[in-house]
Amino acid sequence: MDETAYITLKDVRKAFGPKKVLNGINLTVPKGRSLVVIGGSGTGKSVMIKTILGIVRPDSGSIAIGGEEVTRLKGKDRDAFLQRFGMLFQGAALFDSLPVWENVAFGLIQGRNMPRKQARDIAMEKLRQVGLGPEVGVLYPAELSGGMQKRVGLARAIAADPEIIFFDEPTTGLDPIMADVINNLIVDSVKRLGATTISITHDMASARKIADRIAMIHKGEIIWQGPARAVDTSGNPYVDQFIHGRAEGPIQMEILKA
């Protein structure tokens, strides 16, 4: 496996008014690897993802993908850049007014001007890959369970065979069995595509299942990163408290001071 850095963030900073959200993020993800970013609510995980996508522009720092600086891309260059990504949103974020197959094919039809029949065929194949039959393709999101909606969201994320996939809290709201099903589907999908992935989650069972590497963000900084197998012996008191879900520890002390 190539361990050359593919996604690189160097000293990325972002503030909203007086509130500093990212305080010098430094992070690398090798090509074809799965990085999971853990951390509490409000620590900067989602803002970090948005800066990579260009939804939020960092105040300073560098974000490079495949050696190309991406923080200043505009117009057609940015559109072409975004076509390299897939995204599984928290809560699936499906369009209620569209049937399932059209949700999956949305980026193909709207973003790539693919003929509807071709896009529908691809959508049905991607649904099959996440364990959903053609009968599901004609249903509407409201007719699906939460776990099925997550699978549809995953099918949409992989519809265009992206180079890079982001997973935003992929198991939130699911029971432990369905969460494990989703984790397995993510692992299978990523291996099939050879994609480079970044996931953000509070769910340590999910992190352990899908990660090659784990990083912890706290107060807008990466305070630890390493192989997934090393997270239990990190020696970092913040990581140790988080992964074991302990009320007592340095994070709680800071909450009490706030």
Secondary structure, 3 states (H helix, E strand, C coil): CCCCEEEEEEEEEEEECCEEEEEEEEEEEECCCEEEEECCCCCCHHHHHHHHHCCCCCCEEEEEECCEECCCCCHHHHHHHHCCEEEECCCCCCCCCCCHHHHHHHHHHHHHCCCHHHHHHHHHHHHHHCCCCHHHHCCCHHHCCHHHHHHHHHHHHCCCCCCEEEEECCCCCCCHHHHHHHHHHHHHHHHHHCCEEEEEECCHHHHHHHCCEEEEEECCEEEEEEEHHHHHHCCCHHHHHHHHCCCCCHHHHHHHHC
